[in-house]
Amino acid sequence: MELLIPILLILVGLALVVVEVTVVPGLNVVGVLGVLGAAVGVVVAFAEFGPVGGLGTLAATILAAGGVAYVLWESGAWDRFVLFDSLRRDADADAEETESRARLLGKTGTAITPLRPGGVADVEGARVEVETEGAFVAAGSRVRVVALDRRRILVRLYDLA
């Protein structure tokens, strides 16, 4: 009976980790309870069977956890648990966007919507979101792109005179 308690704690702990990875990824409570259950099982084995029994139980638990991780990896369940997507932008896409925006500098266009100070303008046949430097510009007015920064295209009322 003494041997059954640590074995059950470890098995239930590993089962909870499997449930965390396969059924409820992202919840973390189930996985934490599983790891704690396995750890308590190892501690109980140290208390009941001394250092030799405890180290044997620890080694068996590590091997069992490695086996579970291998099975989860091979089955593809680990792919649902780990986020592989990156939020970084592609350097080529950044360069292309910068180049396409840079060609607008100095070009003229027409305000499609009122610019208060932000709105939409048609510049060289492209509809772009623009901002003025603070002045309101009526729809239909001619504007010129005067500056670019990382997020904005700044325009100014274009005076033909």
MODELLER restraints for C-alpha pairs under 7 A, 6 or more apart:
rsr = mdl.restraints
at = mdl.atoms
rsr.add(forms.Gaussian(group=physical.xy_distance, feature=features.Distance(at['CA:6:A'], at['CA:41:A']), mean=4.16, stdev=0.5))
rsr.add(forms.Gaussian(group=physical.xy_distance, feature=features.Distance(at['CA:6:A'], at['CA:42:A']), mean=6.47, stdev=0.5))
rsr.add(forms.Gaussian(group=physical.xy_distance, feature=features.Distance(at['CA:6:A'], at['CA:44:A']), mean=5.94, stdev=0.5))
rsr.add(forms.Gaussian(group=physical.xy_distance, feature=features.Distance(at['CA:6:A'], at['CA:45:A']), mean=5.82, stdev=0.5))
rsr.add(forms.Gaussian(group=physical.xy_distance, feature=features.Distance(at['CA:7:A'], at['CA:41:A']), mean=6.70, stdev=0.5))
rsr.add(forms.Gaussian(group=physical.xy_distance, feature=features.Distance(at['CA:9:A'], at['CA:37:A']), mean=5.51, stdev=0.5))
rsr.add(forms.Gaussian(group=physical.xy_distance, feature=features.Distance(at['CA:9:A'], at['CA:38:A']), mean=5.74, stdev=0.5))
rsr.add(forms.Gaussian(group=physical.xy_distance, feature=features.Distance(at['CA:9:A'], at['CA:41:A']), mean=4.89, stdev=0.5))
rsr.add(forms.Gaussian(group=physical.xy_distance, feature=features.Distance(at['CA:10:A'], at['CA:37:A']), mean=6.19, stdev=0.5))
rsr.add(forms.Gaussian(group=physical.xy_distance, feature=features.Distance(at['CA:10:A'], at['CA:38:A']), mean=4.03, stdev=0.5))
rsr.add(forms.Gaussian(group=physical.xy_distance, feature=features.Distance(at['CA:10:A'], at['CA:41:A']), mean=5.25, stdev=0.5))
rsr.add(forms.Gaussian(group=physical.xy_distance, feature=features.Distance(at['CA:12:A'], at['CA:34:A']), mean=6.92, stdev=0.5))
rsr.add(forms.Gaussian(group=physical.xy_distance, feature=features.Distance(at['CA:12:A'], at['CA:37:A']), mean=6.99, stdev=0.5))
rsr.add(forms.Gaussian(group=physical.xy_distance, feature=features.Distance(at['CA:13:A'], at['CA:33:A']), mean=6.95, stdev=0.5))
rsr.add(forms.Gaussian(group=physical.xy_distance, feature=features.Distance(at['CA:13:A'], at['CA:34:A']), mean=3.68, stdev=0.5))
rsr.add(forms.Gaussian(group=physical.xy_distance, feature=features.Distance(at['CA:13:A'], at['CA:35:A']), mean=5.73, stdev=0.5))
rsr.add(forms.Gaussian(group=physical.xy_distance, feature=features.Distance(at['CA:13:A'], at['CA:37:A']), mean=4.62, stdev=0.5))
rsr.add(forms.Gaussian(group=physical.xy_distance, feature=features.Distance(at['CA:13:A'], at['CA:38:A']), mean=4.70, stdev=0.5))
rsr.add(forms.Gaussian(group=physical.xy_distance, feature=features.Distance(at['CA:14:A'], at['CA:34:A']), mean=5.86, stdev=0.5))
rsr.add(forms.Gaussian(group=physical.xy_distance, feature=features.Distance(at['CA:14:A'], at['CA:38:A']), mean=6.66, stdev=0.5))
rsr.add(forms.Gaussian(group=physical.xy_distance, feature=features.Distance(at['CA:14:A'], at['CA:65:A']), mean=6.86, stdev=0.5))
rsr.add(forms.Gaussian(group=physical.xy_distance, feature=features.Distance(at['CA:16:A'], at['CA:30:A']), mean=5.93, stdev=0.5))
rsr.add(forms.Gaussian(group=physical.xy_distance, feature=features.Distance(at['CA:16:A'], at['CA:31:A']), mean=5.94, stdev=0.5))
rsr.add(forms.Gaussian(group=physical.xy_distance, feature=features.Distance(at['CA:16:A'], at['CA:34:A']), mean=4.65, stdev=0.5))
rsr.add(forms.Gaussian(group=physical.xy_distance, feature=features.Distance(at['CA:17:A'], at['CA:30:A']), mean=6.81, stdev=0.5))
rsr.add(forms.Gaussian(group=physical.xy_distance, feature=features.Distance(at['CA:17:A'], at['CA:31:A']), mean=4.62, stdev=0.5))
rsr.add(forms.Gaussian(group=physical.xy_distance, feature=features.Distance(at['CA:17:A'], at['CA:34:A']), mean=5.19, stdev=0.5))
rsr.add(forms.Gaussian(group=physical.xy_distance, feature=features.Distance(at['CA:17:A'], at['CA:35:A']), mean=6.92, stdev=0.5))
rsr.add(forms.Gaussian(group=physical.xy_distance, feature=features.Distance(at['CA:20:A'], at['CA:28:A']), mean=6.88, stdev=0.5))
rsr.add(forms.Gaussian(group=physical.xy_distance, feature=features.Distance(at['CA:20:A'], at['CA:30:A']), mean=5.62, stdev=0.5))
rsr.add(forms.Gaussian(group=physical.xy_distance, feature=features.Distance(at['CA:20:A'], at['CA:31:A']), mean=5.11, stdev=0.5))
rsr.add(forms.Gaussian(group=physical.xy_distance, feature=features.Distance(at['CA:21:A'], at['CA:77:A']), mean=6.78, stdev=0.5))
rsr.add(forms.Gaussian(group=physical.xy_distance, feature=features.Distance(at['CA:21:A'], at['CA:78:A']), mean=6.70, stdev=0.5))
rsr.add(forms.Gaussian(group=physical.xy_distance, feature=features.Distance(at['CA:21:A'], at['CA:81:A']), mean=5.64, stdev=0.5))
rsr.add(forms.Gaussian(group=physical.xy_distance, feature=features.Distance(at['CA:22:A'], at['CA:77:A']), mean=5.82, stdev=0.5))
rsr.add(forms.Gaussian(group=physical.xy_distance, feature=features.Distance(at['CA:25:A'], at['CA:81:A']), mean=5.57, stdev=0.5))
rsr.add(forms.Gaussian(group=physical.xy_distance, feature=features.Distance(at['CA:42:A'], at['CA:54:A']), mean=6.37, stdev=0.5))
rsr.add(forms.Gaussian(group=physical.xy_distance, feature=features.Distance(at['CA:42:A'], at['CA:57:A']), mean=6.16, stdev=0.5))
rsr.add(forms.Gaussian(group=physical.xy_distance, feature=features.Distance(at['CA:42:A'], at['CA:58:A']), mean=5.88, stdev=0.5))
rsr.add(forms.Gaussian(group=physical.xy_distance, feature=features.Distance(at['CA:45:A'], at['CA:53:A']), mean=6.45, stdev=0.5))
rsr.add(forms.Gaussian(group=physical.xy_distance, feature=features.Distance(at['CA:45:A'], at['CA:54:A']), mean=4.93, stdev=0.5))
rsr.add(forms.Gaussian(group=physical.xy_distance, feature=features.Distance(at['CA:45:A'], at['CA:57:A']), mean=6.63, stdev=0.5))
rsr.add(forms.Gaussian(group=physical.xy_distance, feature=features.Distance(at['CA:46:A'], at['CA:53:A']), mean=6.34, stdev=0.5))
rsr.add(forms.Gaussian(group=physical.xy_distance, feature=features.Distance(at['CA:46:A'], at['CA:54:A']), mean=3.91, stdev=0.5))
rsr.add(forms.Gaussian(group=physical.xy_distance, feature=features.Distance(at['CA:72:A'], at['CA:78:A']), mean=5.63, stdev=0.5))
rsr.add(forms.Gaussian(group=physical.xy_distance, feature=features.Distance(at['CA:104:A'], at['CA:145:A']), mean=6.64, stdev=0.5))
rsr.add(forms.Gaussian(group=physical.xy_distance, feature=features.Distance(at['CA:105:A'], at['CA:145:A']), mean=5.30, stdev=0.5))
rsr.add(forms.Gaussian(group=physical.xy_distance, feature=features.Distance(at['CA:105:A'], at['CA:146:A']), mean=6.19, stdev=0.5))
rsr.add(forms.Gaussian(group=physical.xy_distance, feature=features.Distance(at['CA:105:A'], at['CA:147:A']), mean=6.48, stdev=0.5))
rsr.add(forms.Gaussian(group=physical.xy_distance, feature=features.Distance(at['CA:106:A'], at['CA:144:A']), mean=6.17, stdev=0.5))
rsr.add(forms.Gaussian(group=physical.xy_distance, feature=features.Distance(at['CA:106:A'], at['CA:145:A']), mean=5.10, stdev=0.5))
rsr.add(forms.Gaussian(group=physical.xy_distance, feature=features.Distance(at['CA:106:A'], at['CA:146:A']), mean=5.83, stdev=0.5))
rsr.add(forms.Gaussian(group=physical.xy_distance, feature=features.Distance(at['CA:107:A'], at['CA:123:A']), mean=6.85, stdev=0.5))
rsr.add(forms.Gaussian(group=physical.xy_distance, feature=features.Distance(at['CA:107:A'], at['CA:144:A']), mean=5.69, stdev=0.5))
rsr.add(forms.Gaussian(group=physical.xy_distance, feature=features.Distance(at['CA:107:A'], at['CA:145:A']), mean=5.67, stdev=0.5))
rsr.add(forms.Gaussian(group=physical.xy_distance, feature=features.Distance(at['CA:108:A'], at['CA:123:A']), mean=6.01, stdev=0.5))
rsr.add(forms.Gaussian(group=physical.xy_distance, feature=features.Distance(at['CA:108:A'], at['CA:142:A']), mean=6.95, stdev=0.5))
rsr.add(forms.Gaussian(group=physical.xy_distance, feature=features.Distance(at['CA:108:A'], at['CA:143:A']), mean=5.57, stdev=0.5))
rsr.add(forms.Gaussian(group=physical.xy_distance, feature=features.Distance(at['CA:108:A'], at['CA:144:A']), mean=4.22, stdev=0.5))
rsr.add(forms.Gaussian(group=physical.xy_distance, feature=features.Distance(at['CA:108:A'], at['CA:145:A']), mean=6.35, stdev=0.5))
rsr.add(forms.Gaussian(group=physical.xy_distance, feature=features.Distance(at['CA:109:A'], at['CA:121:A']), mean=6.64, stdev=0.5))
rsr.add(forms.Gaussian(group=physical.xy_distance, feature=features.Distance(at['CA:109:A'], at['CA:122:A']), mean=5.32, stdev=0.5))
rsr.add(forms.Gaussian(group=physical.xy_distance, feature=features.Distance(at['CA:109:A'], at['CA:123:A']), mean=4.17, stdev=0.5))
rsr.add(forms.Gaussian(group=physical.xy_distance, feature=features.Distance(at['CA:109:A'], at['CA:124:A']), mean=6.32, stdev=0.5))
rsr.add(forms.Gaussian(group=physical.xy_distance, feature=features.Distance(at['CA:109:A'], at['CA:142:A']), mean=5.71, stdev=0.5))
rsr.add(forms.Gaussian(group=physical.xy_distance, feature=features.Distance(at['CA:109:A'], at['CA:143:A']), mean=5.35, stdev=0.5))
rsr.add(forms.Gaussian(group=physical.xy_distance, feature=features.Distance(at['CA:109:A'], at['CA:144:A']), mean=6.26, stdev=0.5))
rsr.add(forms.Gaussian(group=physical.xy_distance, feature=features.Distance(at['CA:110:A'], at['CA:121:A']), mean=5.51, stdev=0.5))
rsr.add(forms.Gaussian(group=physical.xy_distance, feature=features.Distance(at['CA:110:A'], at['CA:122:A']), mean=5.24, stdev=0.5))
rsr.add(forms.Gaussian(group=physical.xy_distance, feature=features.Distance(at['CA:110:A'], at['CA:123:A']), mean=6.63, stdev=0.5))
rsr.add(forms.Gaussian(group=physical.xy_distance, feature=features.Distance(at['CA:110:A'], at['CA:140:A']), mean=5.70, stdev=0.5))
rsr.add(forms.Gaussian(group=physical.xy_distance, feature=features.Distance(at['CA:110:A'], at['CA:141:A']), mean=5.62, stdev=0.5))
rsr.add(forms.Gaussian(group=physical.xy_distance, feature=features.Distance(at['CA:110:A'], at['CA:142:A']), mean=4.60, stdev=0.5))
rsr.add(forms.Gaussian(group=physical.xy_distance, feature=features.Distance(at['CA:110:A'], at['CA:143:A']), mean=5.78, stdev=0.5))
rsr.add(forms.Gaussian(group=physical.xy_distance, feature=features.Distance(at['CA:111:A'], at['CA:120:A']), mean=6.23, stdev=0.5))
rsr.add(forms.Gaussian(group=physical.xy_distance, feature=features.Distance(at['CA:111:A'], at['CA:121:A']), mean=4.16, stdev=0.5))
rsr.add(forms.Gaussian(group=physical.xy_distance, feature=features.Distance(at['CA:111:A'], at['CA:122:A']), mean=6.31, stdev=0.5))
rsr.add(forms.Gaussian(group=physical.xy_distance, feature=features.Distance(at['CA:111:A'], at['CA:139:A']), mean=5.05, stdev=0.5))
rsr.add(forms.Gaussian(group=physical.xy_distance, feature=features.Distance(at['CA:111:A'], at['CA:140:A']), mean=5.10, stdev=0.5))
rsr.add(forms.Gaussian(group=physical.xy_distance, feature=features.Distance(at['CA:111:A'], at['CA:141:A']), mean=5.47, stdev=0.5))
rsr.add(forms.Gaussian(group=physical.xy_distance, feature=features.Distance(at['CA:111:A'], at['CA:142:A']), mean=6.40, stdev=0.5))
rsr.add(forms.Gaussian(group=physical.xy_distance, feature=features.Distance(at['CA:111:A'], at['CA:143:A']), mean=6.65, stdev=0.5))
rsr.add(forms.Gaussian(group=physical.xy_distance, feature=features.Distance(at['CA:112:A'], at['CA:120:A']), mean=5.59, stdev=0.5))
rsr.add(forms.Gaussian(group=physical.xy_distance, feature=features.Distance(at['CA:112:A'], at['CA:121:A']), mean=4.90, stdev=0.5))
rsr.add(forms.Gaussian(group=physical.xy_distance, feature=features.Distance(at['CA:112:A'], at['CA:122:A']), mean=6.44, stdev=0.5))
rsr.add(forms.Gaussian(group=physical.xy_distance, feature=features.Distance(at['CA:112:A'], at['CA:139:A']), mean=5.32, stdev=0.5))
rsr.add(forms.Gaussian(group=physical.xy_distance, feature=features.Distance(at['CA:112:A'], at['CA:140:A']), mean=5.88, stdev=0.5))
rsr.add(forms.Gaussian(group=physical.xy_distance, feature=features.Distance(at['CA:113:A'], at['CA:119:A']), mean=5.73, stdev=0.5))
rsr.add(forms.Gaussian(group=physical.xy_distance, feature=features.Distance(at['CA:113:A'], at['CA:120:A']), mean=5.50, stdev=0.5))
rsr.add(forms.Gaussian(group=physical.xy_distance, feature=features.Distance(at['CA:113:A'], at['CA:121:A']), mean=6.87, stdev=0.5))
rsr.add(forms.Gaussian(group=physical.xy_distance, feature=features.Distance(at['CA:113:A'], at['CA:139:A']), mean=4.73, stdev=0.5))
rsr.add(forms.Gaussian(group=physical.xy_distance, feature=features.Distance(at['CA:114:A'], at['CA:137:A']), mean=5.81, stdev=0.5))
rsr.add(forms.Gaussian(group=physical.xy_distance, feature=features.Distance(at['CA:114:A'], at['CA:138:A']), mean=4.66, stdev=0.5))
rsr.add(forms.Gaussian(group=physical.xy_distance, feature=features.Distance(at['CA:114:A'], at['CA:139:A']), mean=4.34, stdev=0.5))
rsr.add(forms.Gaussian(group=physical.xy_distance, feature=features.Distance(at['CA:115:A'], at['CA:131:A']), mean=6.73, stdev=0.5))
rsr.add(forms.Gaussian(group=physical.xy_distance, feature=features.Distance(at['CA:115:A'], at['CA:132:A']), mean=6.79, stdev=0.5))
rsr.add(forms.Gaussian(group=physical.xy_distance, feature=features.Distance(at['CA:115:A'], at['CA:136:A']), mean=5.56, stdev=0.5))
rsr.add(forms.Gaussian(group=physical.xy_distance, feature=features.Distance(at['CA:115:A'], at['CA:137:A']), mean=4.97, stdev=0.5))
rsr.add(forms.Gaussian(group=physical.xy_distance, feature=features.Distance(at['CA:115:A'], at['CA:138:A']), mean=6.44, stdev=0.5))
rsr.add(forms.Gaussian(group=physical.xy_distance, feature=features.Distance(at['CA:116:A'], at['CA:136:A']), mean=4.89, stdev=0.5))
rsr.add(forms.Gaussian(group=physical.xy_distance, feature=features.Distance(at['CA:116:A'], at['CA:137:A']), mean=6.78, stdev=0.5))
rsr.add(forms.Gaussian(group=physical.xy_distance, feature=features.Distance(at['CA:117:A'], at['CA:131:A']), mean=5.30, stdev=0.5))
rsr.add(forms.Gaussian(group=physical.xy_distance, feature=features.Distance(at['CA:117:A'], at['CA:132:A']), mean=5.04, stdev=0.5))
rsr.add(forms.Gaussian(group=physical.xy_distance, feature=features.Distance(at['CA:117:A'], at['CA:134:A']), mean=5.56, stdev=0.5))
rsr.add(forms.Gaussian(group=physical.xy_distance, feature=features.Distance(at['CA:117:A'], at['CA:135:A']), mean=6.23, stdev=0.5))
rsr.add(forms.Gaussian(group=physical.xy_distance, feature=features.Distance(at['CA:117:A'], at['CA:136:A']), mean=5.54, stdev=0.5))
rsr.add(forms.Gaussian(group=physical.xy_distance, feature=features.Distance(at['CA:118:A'], at['CA:130:A']), mean=5.69, stdev=0.5))
rsr.add(forms.Gaussian(group=physical.xy_distance, feature=features.Distance(at['CA:118:A'], at['CA:131:A']), mean=4.14, stdev=0.5))
rsr.add(forms.Gaussian(group=physical.xy_distance, feature=features.Distance(at['CA:118:A'], at['CA:132:A']), mean=6.41, stdev=0.5))
rsr.add(forms.Gaussian(group=physical.xy_distance, feature=features.Distance(at['CA:119:A'], at['CA:129:A']), mean=5.71, stdev=0.5))
rsr.add(forms.Gaussian(group=physical.xy_distance, feature=features.Distance(at['CA:119:A'], at['CA:130:A']), mean=5.59, stdev=0.5))
rsr.add(forms.Gaussian(group=physical.xy_distance, feature=features.Distance(at['CA:119:A'], at['CA:131:A']), mean=6.36, stdev=0.5))
rsr.add(forms.Gaussian(group=physical.xy_distance, feature=features.Distance(at['CA:120:A'], at['CA:127:A']), mean=6.58, stdev=0.5))
rsr.add(forms.Gaussian(group=physical.xy_distance, feature=features.Distance(at['CA:120:A'], at['CA:128:A']), mean=5.63, stdev=0.5))
rsr.add(forms.Gaussian(group=physical.xy_distance, feature=features.Distance(at['CA:120:A'], at['CA:129:A']), mean=4.54, stdev=0.5))
rsr.add(forms.Gaussian(group=physical.xy_distance, feature=features.Distance(at['CA:120:A'], at['CA:130:A']), mean=5.76, stdev=0.5))
rsr.add(forms.Gaussian(group=physical.xy_distance, feature=features.Distance(at['CA:121:A'], at['CA:127:A']), mean=5.69, stdev=0.5))
rsr.add(forms.Gaussian(group=physical.xy_distance, feature=features.Distance(at['CA:121:A'], at['CA:128:A']), mean=5.61, stdev=0.5))
rsr.add(forms.Gaussian(group=physical.xy_distance, feature=features.Distance(at['CA:121:A'], at['CA:129:A']), mean=6.43, stdev=0.5))
rsr.add(forms.Gaussian(group=physical.xy_distance, feature=features.Distance(at['CA:121:A'], at['CA:130:A']), mean=6.52, stdev=0.5))
rsr.add(forms.Gaussian(group=physical.xy_distance, feature=features.Distance(at['CA:122:A'], at['CA:128:A']), mean=6.38, stdev=0.5))
rsr.add(forms.Gaussian(group=physical.xy_distance, feature=features.Distance(at['CA:130:A'], at['CA:152:A']), mean=6.50, stdev=0.5))
rsr.add(forms.Gaussian(group=physical.xy_distance, feature=features.Distance(at['CA:130:A'], at['CA:153:A']), mean=4.93, stdev=0.5))
rsr.add(forms.Gaussian(group=physical.xy_distance, feature=features.Distance(at['CA:130:A'], at['CA:154:A']), mean=5.83, stdev=0.5))
rsr.add(forms.Gaussian(group=physical.xy_distance, feature=features.Distance(at['CA:130:A'], at['CA:155:A']), mean=6.61, stdev=0.5))
rsr.add(forms.Gaussian(group=physical.xy_distance, feature=features.Distance(at['CA:131:A'], at['CA:152:A']), mean=6.89, stdev=0.5))
rsr.add(forms.Gaussian(group=physical.xy_distance, feature=features.Distance(at['CA:131:A'], at['CA:153:A']), mean=6.17, stdev=0.5))
rsr.add(forms.Gaussian(group=physical.xy_distance, feature=features.Distance(at['CA:131:A'], at['CA:154:A']), mean=4.96, stdev=0.5))
rsr.add(forms.Gaussian(group=physical.xy_distance, feature=features.Distance(at['CA:131:A'], at['CA:155:A']), mean=6.05, stdev=0.5))
rsr.add(forms.Gaussian(group=physical.xy_distance, feature=features.Distance(at['CA:132:A'], at['CA:154:A']), mean=5.44, stdev=0.5))
rsr.add(forms.Gaussian(group=physical.xy_distance, feature=features.Distance(at['CA:132:A'], at['CA:155:A']), mean=4.97, stdev=0.5))
rsr.add(forms.Gaussian(group=physical.xy_distance, feature=features.Distance(at['CA:132:A'], at['CA:156:A']), mean=5.81, stdev=0.5))
rsr.add(forms.Gaussian(group=physical.xy_distance, feature=features.Distance(at['CA:133:A'], at['CA:154:A']), mean=6.61, stdev=0.5))
rsr.add(forms.Gaussian(group=physical.xy_distance, feature=features.Distance(at['CA:133:A'], at['CA:155:A']), mean=6.99, stdev=0.5))
rsr.add(forms.Gaussian(group=physical.xy_distance, feature=features.Distance(at['CA:133:A'], at['CA:156:A']), mean=6.88, stdev=0.5))
rsr.add(forms.Gaussian(group=physical.xy_distance, feature=features.Distance(at['CA:137:A'], at['CA:157:A']), mean=6.91, stdev=0.5))
rsr.add(forms.Gaussian(group=physical.xy_distance, feature=features.Distance(at['CA:142:A'], at['CA:157:A']), mean=6.18, stdev=0.5))
rsr.add(forms.Gaussian(group=physical.xy_distance, feature=features.Distance(at['CA:142:A'], at['CA:158:A']), mean=5.32, stdev=0.5))
rsr.add(forms.Gaussian(group=physical.xy_distance, feature=features.Distance(at['CA:143:A'], at['CA:155:A']), mean=6.06, stdev=0.5))
rsr.add(forms.Gaussian(group=physical.xy_distance, feature=features.Distance(at['CA:143:A'], at['CA:156:A']), mean=5.48, stdev=0.5))
rsr.add(forms.Gaussian(group=physical.xy_distance, feature=features.Distance(at['CA:143:A'], at['CA:157:A']), mean=4.53, stdev=0.5))
rsr.add(forms.Gaussian(group=physical.xy_distance, feature=features.Distance(at['CA:143:A'], at['CA:158:A']), mean=4.56, stdev=0.5))
rsr.add(forms.Gaussian(group=physical.xy_distance, feature=features.Distance(at['CA:144:A'], at['CA:155:A']), mean=5.33, stdev=0.5))
rsr.add(forms.Gaussian(group=physical.xy_distance, feature=features.Distance(at['CA:144:A'], at['CA:156:A']), mean=5.47, stdev=0.5))
rsr.add(forms.Gaussian(group=physical.xy_distance, feature=features.Distance(at['CA:144:A'], at['CA:157:A']), mean=6.44, stdev=0.5))
rsr.add(forms.Gaussian(group=physical.xy_distance, feature=features.Distance(at['CA:144:A'], at['CA:158:A']), mean=5.46, stdev=0.5))
rsr.add(forms.Gaussian(group=physical.xy_distance, feature=features.Distance(at['CA:145:A'], at['CA:153:A']), mean=6.90, stdev=0.5))
rsr.add(forms.Gaussian(group=physical.xy_distance, feature=features.Distance(at['CA:145:A'], at['CA:154:A']), mean=5.86, stdev=0.5))
rsr.add(forms.Gaussian(group=physical.xy_distance, feature=features.Distance(at['CA:145:A'], at['CA:155:A']), mean=4.34, stdev=0.5))
rsr.add(forms.Gaussian(group=physical.xy_distance, feature=features.Distance(at['CA:145:A'], at['CA:156:A']), mean=6.60, stdev=0.5))
rsr.add(forms.Gaussian(group=physical.xy_distance, feature=features.Distance(at['CA:146:A'], at['CA:154:A']), mean=5.84, stdev=0.5))
rsr.add(forms.Gaussian(group=physical.xy_distance, feature=features.Distance(at['CA:146:A'], at['CA:155:A']), mean=5.35, stdev=0.5))
rsr.add(forms.Gaussian(group=physical.xy_distance, feature=features.Distance(at['CA:146:A'], at['CA:156:A']), mean=6.55, stdev=0.5))
rsr.add(forms.Gaussian(group=physical.xy_distance, feature=features.Distance(at['CA:147:A'], at['CA:153:A']), mean=6.23, stdev=0.5))
rsr.add(forms.Gaussian(group=physical.xy_distance, feature=features.Distance(at['CA:147:A'], at['CA:154:A']), mean=5.08, stdev=0.5))
rsr.add(forms.Gaussian(group=physical.xy_distance, feature=features.Distance(at['CA:148:A'], at['CA:154:A']), mean=6.05, stdev=0.5))
